[in-house]
């Protein structure tokens, strides 16, 4: 994992409000997941729209898809702004994820300012494209495997309910046996 760039105290990293709906998946340490929507993003964190706020300080794995590819990083949830909006800060991002996030933010800023047509883009070298595609394919495979595991996971067993029903059934059968066979003998 790569540490994140530390912005100077007087300089904040660029924040980009997202016009498109950008779904995000939050995976917790216990394996459970929560879905949300990314509202704003920067190199150091962002703002999520969630069905319910998470505990401040919760650590999650955050996955979302940008037009430059998927971004997967570890994040810490900050104090909620409302019942549905909660900021987060990235704790760690791999170099490839950081590169894709930086490229997505830069291109979004250029589109917002209108510089995209005046600034020529640097040609992408074939080796960089292959490496980027390999990273994206590997992450896509991880995402597909994770989805398959979620689909194959059985719902939690109701072990306690089964034990109670079994105990009640055993008690009923024992009582019936006692009443029908043992009690008339006396």
C-alpha positions as CSV (number, residue, x, y, z in Angstrom):
1,X,0.0,0.0,0.0
2,X,1.1,3.5,-0.7
3,X,0.7,6.4,1.7
4,X,-1.3,9.3,0.5
5,X,0.1,12.6,-0.5
6,X,0.0,15.0,2.4
7,X,-1.3,18.4,1.4
8,X,0.3,21.5,2.7
9,X,-1.7,23.1,5.6
10,X,-2.4,26.2,3.4
11,X,-3.3,24.2,0.3
12,X,-6.3,21.8,0.0
13,X,-6.5,19.1,-2.6
14,X,-9.0,19.7,-5.4
15,X,-12.5,18.4,-4.6
16,X,-14.7,17.4,-7.5
17,X,-18.5,17.2,-7.2
18,X,-19.7,14.3,-9.3
19,X,-22.5,15.0,-11.8
20,X,-22.9,11.3,-12.7
21,X,-24.3,8.8,-10.2
22,X,-21.3,6.9,-8.9
23,X,-22.1,3.8,-6.9
24,X,-19.7,2.8,-4.2
25,X,-19.4,-0.4,-2.2
26,X,-18.1,-0.3,1.4
27,X,-16.8,-3.6,2.7
28,X,-16.3,-4.0,6.5
29,X,-13.8,-6.1,8.4
30,X,-16.5,-8.7,9.2
31,X,-17.2,-9.2,5.5
32,X,-20.5,-7.4,5.3
33,X,-21.1,-4.7,2.7
34,X,-23.0,-1.5,2.3
35,X,-23.9,0.4,-0.8
36,X,-23.6,4.2,-1.2
37,X,-23.2,6.9,-3.8
38,X,-20.1,9.0,-4.2
39,X,-21.0,12.7,-4.1
40,X,-17.6,14.4,-4.0
41,X,-14.1,13.1,-4.4
42,X,-10.5,14.3,-3.8
43,X,-7.1,12.6,-3.6
44,X,-7.5,12.5,0.2
45,X,-11.1,11.5,0.6
46,X,-14.6,12.4,-0.3
47,X,-18.3,12.5,0.6
48,X,-20.7,9.5,0.4
49,X,-24.5,9.4,0.4
50,X,-25.4,6.4,2.5
51,X,-28.7,4.8,3.6
52,X,-27.6,5.3,7.2
53,X,-24.5,6.9,8.8
54,X,-21.7,4.7,9.9
55,X,-19.8,5.0,13.2
56,X,-17.1,7.7,13.1
57,X,-13.7,6.1,12.9
58,X,-15.0,3.0,11.1
59,X,-12.4,1.5,8.7
60,X,-13.8,0.2,5.4
61,X,-12.6,-1.0,2.0
62,X,-14.1,1.4,-0.5
63,X,-14.6,0.4,-4.2
64,X,-16.0,2.7,-6.9
65,X,-15.7,3.0,-10.6
66,X,-14.4,6.1,-12.4
67,X,-14.1,6.7,-16.1
68,X,-10.4,5.9,-15.8
69,X,-11.1,2.6,-14.1
70,X,-11.9,1.1,-10.7
71,X,-10.5,2.6,-7.5
72,X,-10.1,0.4,-4.4
73,X,-8.7,1.9,-1.1
74,X,-8.9,1.7,2.6
75,X,-10.9,4.6,4.1
76,X,-11.8,5.9,7.6
77,X,-15.3,7.3,8.0
78,X,-15.5,10.8,9.5
79,X,-18.3,12.4,11.5
80,X,-21.6,12.3,9.5
81,X,-22.9,15.6,8.2
82,X,-26.5,14.4,8.1
83,X,-28.5,11.1,8.2
84,X,-27.4,10.4,4.6
85,X,-24.1,12.3,4.0
86,X,-20.9,11.2,5.5
87,X,-17.3,12.2,4.7
88,X,-14.4,9.8,4.6
89,X,-10.7,10.1,4.3
90,X,-8.4,7.6,2.5
91,X,-6.1,5.8,4.7
92,X,-4.2,3.9,2.0
93,X,-4.4,3.7,-1.8
94,X,-2.2,1.6,-4.0
95,X,-0.2,3.5,-6.6
96,X,-2.4,2.3,-9.5
97,X,-5.6,3.3,-7.7
98,X,-4.0,6.7,-6.8
99,X,-3.0,7.2,-10.4
100,X,-6.5,6.4,-11.7
101,X,-8.1,8.7,-9.1
102,X,-5.8,11.5,-9.9
103,X,-6.5,11.1,-13.7
104,X,-10.2,11.1,-13.1
105,X,-10.1,14.2,-10.9
106,X,-7.9,16.0,-13.4
107,X,-10.1,15.2,-16.4
108,X,-13.2,16.2,-14.4
109,X,-11.6,19.5,-13.5
110,X,-10.6,20.1,-17.1
111,X,-14.1,19.4,-18.3
112,X,-15.6,21.8,-15.7
113,X,-13.2,24.6,-16.5
114,X,-13.3,24.0,-20.3
115,X,-9.6,23.3,-20.7
116,X,-10.0,19.9,-22.2
117,X,-10.1,21.1,-25.8
118,X,-7.2,23.6,-25.5
119,X,-4.8,21.3,-23.7
120,X,-3.3,18.4,-25.8
121,X,-3.2,15.1,-24.1
122,X,0.1,13.2,-23.8
123,X,0.1,10.0,-25.8
124,X,-0.3,6.8,-23.8
125,X,2.5,4.4,-24.2
126,X,1.6,0.8,-25.1
127,X,3.4,-0.6,-22.1
128,X,1.5,1.8,-19.7
129,X,-1.8,0.8,-21.4
130,X,-1.1,-2.9,-21.0
131,X,0.0,-2.5,-17.4
132,X,-3.1,-0.4,-16.6
133,X,-5.4,-2.9,-18.4
134,X,-3.7,-5.8,-16.4
135,X,-4.4,-3.9,-13.1
136,X,-8.0,-3.2,-14.1
137,X,-8.6,-6.8,-15.3
138,X,-7.1,-8.1,-12.0
139,X,-9.3,-5.8,-10.0
140,X,-12.3,-6.7,-12.1
141,X,-11.6,-10.4,-11.5
142,X,-11.5,-9.7,-7.7
143,X,-14.8,-7.8,-8.0
144,X,-16.4,-10.7,-10.0
145,X,-15.1,-13.3,-7.5
146,X,-16.4,-11.2,-4.6
147,X,-19.9,-10.9,-6.2
148,X,-19.9,-14.7,-6.9
149,X,-19.0,-15.4,-3.3
150,X,-21.8,-13.2,-2.1
151,X,-24.3,-15.0,-4.4
152,X,-23.1,-18.4,-3.2
153,X,-23.2,-17.5,0.5
154,X,-26.1,-19.2,2.3
155,X,-28.3,-17.1,4.5
156,X,-27.4,-17.3,8.1
157,X,-28.6,-20.6,9.7
158,X,-31.2,-20.1,12.4
159,X,-29.4,-22.5,14.7
160,X,-31.0,-21.2,17.9
161,X,-34.5,-21.5,16.4
162,X,-33.8,-25.1,15.3
163,X,-32.5,-26.0,18.7
164,X,-35.6,-24.6,20.4
165,X,-38.0,-26.3,18.0
166,X,-36.1,-29.6,18.5
167,X,-36.2,-29.2,22.3
168,X,-39.9,-28.5,22.3
169,X,-40.6,-31.4,19.9
170,X,-38.5,-33.7,22.1
171,X,-40.4,-32.5,25.2
172,X,-43.8,-33.0,23.5
173,X,-42.9,-36.6,22.4
174,X,-41.5,-37.4,25.9
175,X,-44.7,-36.0,27.5
176,X,-46.9,-38.0,25.1
177,X,-44.9,-41.2,25.8
178,X,-45.2,-40.6,29.5
179,X,-48.9,-39.9,29.4
180,X,-49.8,-42.8,27.1
181,X,-47.4,-45.5,28.4
182,X,-46.0,-44.9,31.8
183,X,-48.8,-43.0,33.5
184,X,-51.6,-45.7,32.9
185,X,-49.4,-48.4,34.5
186,X,-49.6,-46.8,37.9
